[in-house]
Amino acid sequence: MNKLSKDIIISTAFSFFNVLFNFWLIKEAEFTLSVVHLGVFLYVRRIAPTFSNFSQLGTSQALIRFTSIDKDNKSKLKIYYILSISIWILMSGILLGIYALFHTYLSGYFPEEIAEEILKITFVYISILHLSYIILPYFLNLRKIFTYNMIQLLIASLILLFVFKFFTIENDLILLFKNALSVIVLLLLLLLTYIIITLKLYIFPRFQEIKTVGKDFIEYGLPRSIITFSDMFLLTVGAMMIHGKDEIIGGFLIGITLSRTILIVLQPVSLLSAVISGHKNSEERHETLVNLLVGGTLYIAILTSVVLFNWVDVLLPLWLKNEEIIVLVVFIFKLLSLGLVPYAIFQVLKGIIEVKFFKPLNLISLAIAIATHVVMYYSLKSTIGTIEALSISLMCSFVLLGFFSLYWNRKYLKSHKYFKIIPLLALNVLLFLINFAIHDFYPNFLGFVISGFISSILFLAYSIKIKSPFIKEAILIFKK
């Protein structure tokens, strides 16, 4: 097995672990915290990565690109990391200034009794995550994929989960964050020290050299930070629009988390495809990748959405215990699931769109989606209710993201006959009816297992019998 194959297996395995430990963390939070504090916990965990992606000003994306290109140029590597660390220090100072000037206003986004402390924690969390975006590319570009994924897993959920299990007094949200963030920042500072010593960052190059090399580095990173921020902001702005309604924020954010589970396998494939497209950036190569990704997403995401739509109410009680939260999450997820296939298409295509096209097409898609989400929410909430307006507007944004991703690649898309769309849709209508009927008679985990088994057999039989050009080509590509 070659190095690339091992890296793919490790990255895919960690994608599953990330979801698994995140679900476990949410389960512990739901068991330990009140409904209001659960909402705040999930809200902070959504806000911090969103705004840290903006505050890092694209240094993470620039580090991944430029340290790969100049991996043997120690002088340039040193400049890239000096610039990134300097930007982190600068942005931490700016965050401190924003807190000092606007903390009274920003505290209004949190429950009054814990607003001041939680706001401080949120700002610290943003700065800590910014630091992680400097450290992670170092290990990624050394192809230390296990180390890279392990650090990411620790920061994302494992440390928080460990603190929840062993060091948290019941319902003490402030103590939880303080303990967890202390461990995370200690880990990151140790890793930063290792990088500083290894690259000898304490020996500064000449200012003129920093200025010359840094120009392209900054110009590359800045627009990409806006795209990454916008991608995350789409899933954050909804919670911000309903601030003050902490009893439903938790359910809404859990619904979003559940909706993104179908991307576990699709995201690593998207990243690898973007790299392949960039290395062999021909029209023919791009066309092959677009159709491979769209076809794979259609086959996987539609089936997953059909099964989860029918069985989410049976599966959720195995994870969560609060009946009110379960009912809320089921309602939100069923609405969002109507837009999951287009959203999955956006997620798998955004990497190659970024590589292939000079224009910031992903940013245009995201700007339209965010505007639609906000405008539709405020237009509908007085008529149909807060949570309904929030979920429907986000679902419509998902649909728009998928539509525009296909539109940008319309030149490369093959006809519906290539994917056998009509037979595929007919199959999934049949699978929906089968799942619905079995759920009606056996609304329990046994029913889910039976339904999943029947769905898998029918789907496999369809794939073998129909033999669409897409499936034939996909098999040939993976055999190479």
C-alpha positions in Angstrom: 0.0 0.0 0.0 1.5 3.4 -1.1 1.7 6.5 1.1 -1.2 8.2 -0.6 -3.5 5.2 0.0 -2.5 5.1 3.7 -3.2 8.8 4.0 -6.7 8.4 2.5 -7.5 5.5 4.9 -6.3 7.5 7.9 -8.1 10.7 6.9 -11.4 8.8 6.2 -11.1 6.9 9.6 -10.6 10.2 11.4 -13.6 11.7 9.6 -15.7 9.0 11.2 -14.0 9.4 14.6 -14.6 13.2 14.5 -18.3 12.6 14.0 -18.4 9.8 16.6 -16.7 11.9 19.3 -18.7 15.0 18.4 -21.9 13.0 18.9 -20.6 11.6 22.2 -19.7 15.1 23.3 -23.2 16.4 22.5 -24.7 13.4 24.3 -22.7 14.2 27.5 -23.6 17.9 27.2 -27.3 17.1 26.9 -27.1 14.8 29.9 -25.1 17.2 32.1 -26.3 20.7 31.1 -29.7 22.4 31.3 -31.5 23.1 28.0 -30.5 26.7 28.1 -26.8 25.9 28.9 -26.8 23.2 26.2 -27.9 25.9 23.7 -25.1 28.2 24.9 -22.5 25.4 24.8 -23.3 24.5 21.2 -23.7 28.2 20.2 -20.2 29.0 21.5 -18.8 26.0 19.7 -20.4 27.2 16.4 -19.4 30.9 16.9 -15.8 30.4 17.8 -14.7 28.4 14.7 -16.7 30.6 12.4 -15.1 33.8 13.5 -11.6 32.3 14.0 -11.7 31.4 10.3 -12.2 35.1 9.6 -9.6 36.3 12.1 -6.9 34.1 10.7 -7.0 36.1 7.4 -6.4 33.1 5.3 -3.0 32.2 6.8 -4.0 28.6 7.1 -4.9 28.2 3.4 -1.8 30.1 2.4 0.4 28.0 4.7 -0.9 24.8 3.1 -0.3 26.1 -0.4 3.1 27.9 0.0 4.8 25.5 2.4 4.0 22.7 0.0 5.4 24.6 -3.0 8.5 25.8 -1.1 9.0 22.8 1.2 12.8 22.8 0.5 13.3 26.5 0.9 13.9 27.0 4.6 14.2 30.8 4.3 10.7 31.1 2.8 9.2 28.6 5.2 10.5 30.7 8.1 8.9 33.8 6.6 5.6 32.1 6.1 5.4 31.1 9.8 6.7 34.4 11.1 4.0 36.2 9.2 1.3 33.8 10.4 2.4 34.0 14.1 2.6 37.8 13.8 -0.9 37.9 12.4 -2.2 35.7 15.2 -0.6 38.1 17.8 -2.0 41.1 16.0 -5.6 39.7 15.7 -5.5 38.6 19.3 -4.9 42.2 20.2 -7.7 43.4 17.9 -10.0 40.9 19.5 -9.1 42.3 22.9 -9.9 45.8 21.6 -13.3 44.6 20.2 -14.2 43.0 23.5 -13.2 46.2 25.5 -15.3 48.4 23.2 -18.3 46.3 22.5 -18.7 43.8 25.3 -21.9 45.4 26.6 -23.6 45.0 23.2 -22.2 41.5 22.4 -23.2 40.2 25.9 -26.8 40.4 24.7 -26.2 37.3 22.5 -26.0 35.2 25.7 -28.2 34.6 28.8 -27.8 37.5 31.2 -26.6 35.5 34.2 -23.5 34.1 32.4 -23.2 36.6 29.6 -20.0 38.4 30.7 -18.0 35.2 31.4 -19.2 33.4 28.3 -18.3 36.3 26.1 -14.8 36.4 27.5 -14.5 32.6 26.9 -15.8 33.0 23.3 -13.1 35.6 22.4 -10.4 33.4 24.0 -11.7 30.4 22.1 -11.5 32.3 18.8 -7.9 33.2 19.4 -7.0 29.6 20.5 -8.6 28.2 17.3 -6.7 30.8 15.2 -3.5 29.4 16.7 -4.5 25.9 15.8 -4.8 26.9 12.1 -1.2 27.9 12.1 0.0 24.7 13.7 -2.0 22.1 11.8 -0.6 22.9 8.3 2.9 22.3 9.6 2.1 18.6 10.2 -0.1 18.3 7.1 2.7 19.4 4.8 5.1 17.0 6.4 2.6 14.3 5.5 2.3 13.4 9.2 -1.4 12.7 8.5 -2.0 10.7 11.7 -0.5 13.5 13.9 -2.4 16.2 12.0 -5.7 14.4 12.4 -5.1 13.5 16.0 -4.4 17.2 16.9 -7.5 18.2 15.1 -9.6 15.6 16.9 -8.2 16.6 20.3 -9.0 20.3 19.7 -12.5 19.7 18.1 -14.0 17.3 20.7 -11.7 14.9 22.6 -10.4 17.3 25.2 -13.8 18.8 25.8 -15.2 15.2 26.1 -12.5 14.2 28.6 -13.2 17.3 30.7 -16.9 16.7 30.6 -16.4 13.1 31.8 -13.9 13.7 34.6 -13.6 17.4 35.6 -16.9 19.1 35.3 -19.4 19.8 38.1 -23.0 19.3 36.9 -24.3 22.2 34.9 -21.2 24.4 35.4 -20.7 25.5 31.8 -18.1 28.2 32.7 -15.8 25.7 34.5 -16.1 23.3 31.6 -14.9 25.8 29.1 -12.1 27.1 31.4 -10.7 23.6 32.1 -10.9 22.5 28.4 -9.5 25.6 26.9 -6.6 25.6 29.4 -5.6 22.1 28.2 -6.0 23.0 24.5 -3.9 26.2 24.8 -1.2 24.3 26.7 -1.1 21.7 24.0 -1.0 24.3 21.2 1.7 26.4 22.9 3.9 23.2 23.3 3.4 22.5 19.6 4.1 26.1 18.7 7.4 26.0 20.7 8.4 22.8 18.8 7.8 24.6 15.4 9.7 27.7 16.5 12.7 25.6 17.6 12.6 23.3 14.5 12.3 26.2 12.0 14.6 28.5 14.1 11.9 31.2 13.9 13.8 33.1 16.6 16.3 34.1 13.9 14.6 36.8 12.0 15.2 37.3 8.2 15.6 40.8 6.8 12.5 43.0 6.7 12.8 43.5 2.9 12.8 39.7 2.4 9.7 39.3 4.6 8.0 42.1 2.6 8.8 40.5 -0.8 7.9 36.9 0.1 4.9 37.9 2.2 3.1 39.9 -0.5 1.9 36.8 -2.5 1.3 34.9 0.8 -1.1 37.5 2.1 -2.8 38.2 -1.3 -3.5 34.5 -1.7 -4.9 34.0 1.8 -7.2 37.0 2.3 -9.9 36.2 -0.2 -9.9 32.5 0.8 -10.5 33.4 4.5 -13.7 35.2 3.4 -14.9 32.0 1.5 -14.1 29.7 4.5 -15.8 32.2 6.9 -18.9 32.5 4.7 -19.2 28.7 4.4 -19.3 28.4 8.2 -21.3 31.6 8.7 -24.2 30.2 6.7 -24.6 27.6 9.5 -24.0 30.1 12.3 -26.2 33.1 11.3 -29.4 31.2 12.1 -28.4 30.8 15.7 -27.4 34.5 15.9 -30.8 35.6 14.5 -32.6 33.7 17.3 -30.3 34.8 20.1 -32.3 35.1 23.3 -34.3 32.0 22.5 -31.7 29.7 24.1 -34.2 26.9 24.6 -34.3 26.2 20.8 -30.8 27.2 19.8 -29.5 23.8 21.0 -32.0 21.9 19.1 -31.4 23.9 15.9 -27.6 23.4 16.1 -28.0 19.7 16.8 -30.2 19.4 13.8 -27.4 21.0 11.7 -24.8 18.7 13.2 -27.0 15.7 12.3 -27.6 17.0 8.8 -23.9 17.2 8.1 -23.2 13.5 8.9 -23.8 12.5 5.3 -20.7 14.4 4.4 -18.3 12.1 6.4 -17.1 10.2 3.3 -17.8 12.9 0.7 -15.5 15.6 2.2 -12.1 13.7 2.0 -13.0 12.6 -1.5 -13.6 16.3 -2.4 -10.3 17.4 -1.0 -8.4 14.6 -2.8 -10.2 15.4 -6.1 -9.3 19.1 -5.8 -5.6 18.2 -5.4 -5.8 15.9 -8.5 -7.6 18.5 -10.5 -4.9 21.1 -9.5 -2.1 18.8 -10.5 -3.6 17.8 -13.9 -5.7 20.8 -14.6 -7.0 19.8 -18.1 -10.5 20.2 -19.3 -10.9 16.4 -19.7 -9.6 15.8 -16.1 -12.0 18.4 -14.7 -15.0 16.9 -16.6 -14.2 13.5 -15.2 -13.9 14.7 -11.7 -17.1 16.8 -11.8 -19.2 13.9 -13.0 -17.5 11.4 -10.7 -18.3 13.6 -7.7 -21.8 14.6 -8.8 -22.7 11.0 -9.5 -21.2 9.6 -6.3 -23.0 12.3 -4.3 -26.4 11.6 -6.0 -26.1 7.9 -5.3 -24.9 8.2 -1.7 -26.7 11.3 -0.5 -30.2 10.5 -1.9 -30.2 7.1 -0.3 -28.9 8.4 3.0 -31.5 11.2 3.1 -34.3 8.8 2.3 -33.3 6.4 5.2 -32.6 9.1 7.8 -35.8 11.0 6.9 -37.9 8.0 7.9 -35.9 6.8 10.8 -34.5 9.8 12.6 -37.2 9.7 15.3 -36.1 6.1 16.1 -32.4 6.8 16.1 -32.3 10.0 18.0 -33.5 8.5 21.4 -30.4 6.2 21.2 -28.3 9.4 21.3 -30.3 12.0 23.2 -32.6 11.7 26.2 -34.4 15.0 26.5 -37.8 14.5 24.9 -38.4 18.1 24.0 -35.0 18.4 22.3 -35.6 15.1 20.4 -39.0 16.3 19.0 -37.4 19.7 18.0 -34.4 18.0 16.3 -36.6 15.6 14.4 -38.7 18.4 13.0 -35.7 20.5 12.0 -33.8 17.6 10.5 -36.7 16.5 8.3 -37.0 20.0 6.9 -33.2 20.4 6.3 -33.0 16.9 4.8 -35.0 18.2 1.8 -31.9 20.3 0.9 -29.2 17.8 1.9 -28.5 16.5 -1.6 -27.8 19.9 -3.1 -25.8 20.9 -0.1 -23.7 17.7 -0.4 -23.1 18.6 -4.1 -21.8 22.0 -3.1 -19.5 20.5 -0.5 -17.9 18.0 -2.8 -17.6 20.5 -5.7 -16.4 23.6 -3.9 -12.8 22.3 -3.8 -12.4 21.8 -7.6 -14.4 25.0 -8.3 -11.8 26.9 -6.2 -8.9 25.3 -8.1 -10.4 25.5 -11.6 -11.9 29.0 -11.7 -10.2 32.3 -11.1 -13.4 34.1 -10.2 -14.5 33.6 -6.5 -17.6 31.6 -7.6 -17.9 29.8 -4.3 -18.1 33.2 -2.5 -20.9 34.3 -4.9 -22.8 31.1 -4.2 -22.4 31.6 -0.4 -23.3 35.3 -0.5 -26.6 34.5 -2.3 -27.3 31.6 0.1 -26.7 33.7 3.2 -28.8 36.6 2.0 -31.6 34.2 1.1 -31.4 32.6 4.5 -31.6 35.9 6.3 -34.3 37.5 4.1 -36.5 34.4 4.1 -36.3 34.0 7.8 -37.4 37.6 8.6 -40.1 37.4 5.9 -41.6 34.1 7.2 -41.1 34.1 11.0 -44.2 36.1 11.8 -46.3 33.9 9.5 -45.2 30.4 10.2 -43.1 30.6 13.4 -39.5 31.0 14.3 -38.1 27.5 14.0 -40.1 26.7 10.9 -38.9 29.9 9.2 -35.3 29.2 10.3 -35.3 25.6 9.0 -37.1 26.4 5.7 -34.9 29.3 4.9 -31.7 27.3 5.6 -33.0 24.4 3.5 -33.6 26.8 0.6 -30.1 28.1 1.0 -28.8 24.5 0.7 -30.8 24.1 -2.5 -29.3 27.3 -4.0 -25.7 26.2 -3.1 -26.2 23.0 -5.0 -27.8 24.7 -8.0 -25.0 27.3 -8.4 -22.3 24.6 -8.0 -23.9 22.7 -10.9 -24.4 25.9 -12.8 -20.7 26.9 -12.6 -19.8 23.5 -13.9 -22.6 23.2 -16.5 -20.1 23.0 -19.4 -18.6 19.8 -17.9 -21.8 18.0 -16.8 -23.0 15.0 -18.8 -26.6 14.3 -19.5 -29.0 12.7 -17.1 -28.7 9.5 -19.1 -25.1 9.2 -18.0 -26.2 9.0 -14.3 -29.5 7.2 -15.1 -31.3 9.9 -13.0 -34.8 8.8 -13.8 -34.3 5.1 -12.8 -32.4 6.4 -9.7 -35.2 8.6 -8.6 -37.7 5.8 -9.2 -35.6 3.5 -7.0 -35.4 6.1 -4.2 -39.2 6.7 -4.4 -39.6 2.9 -4.0 -37.1 2.9 -1.1 -38.9 5.8 0.6 -42.2 3.9 0.4 -40.6 0.7 1.8 -38.9 2.6 4.7 -42.1 4.5 5.4 -44.2 1.3 5.5 -41.7 -0.6 7.7 -41.5 2.4 10.0 -45.3 2.4 10.3 -45.4 -1.2 11.3 -42.1 -1.5 13.3 -41.2 2.0 14.6 -38.1 0.7 16.5 -34.5 -0.2 16.0 -35.3 -3.7 14.7 -37.5 -2.0 12.0 -34.6 0.3 11.1 -32.2 -2.7 10.7 -34.7 -4.6 8.5 -35.3 -1.5 6.5 -31.6 -0.8 6.1 -31.0 -4.4 5.0 -33.7 -4.3 2.4 -32.7 -0.9 1.1 -29.0 -2.0 0.8 -30.0 -5.2 -1.2 -32.2 -3.2 -3.5 -29.7 -0.5 -4.0 -26.9 -3.1 -4.8 -29.2 -5.0 -7.2 -30.0 -1.7 -8.9 -26.4 -0.8 -9.3 -25.5 -4.2 -10.8 -28.6 -4.5 -13.0 -28.8 -0.9 -14.4 -25.1 -0.5 -15.0 -25.2 3.2 -15.7 -22.2 4.8 -17.6 -21.4 6.6 -14.4 -21.0 3.4 -12.3 -19.0 1.7 -15.1 -16.6 4.7 -15.3 -16.3 5.0 -11.5 -15.3 1.4 -11.2 -12.7 1.8 -13.9 -11.2 4.8 -12.2 -11.0 3.1 -8.8 -9.4 0.0 -10.4 -6.5 2.1 -11.8 
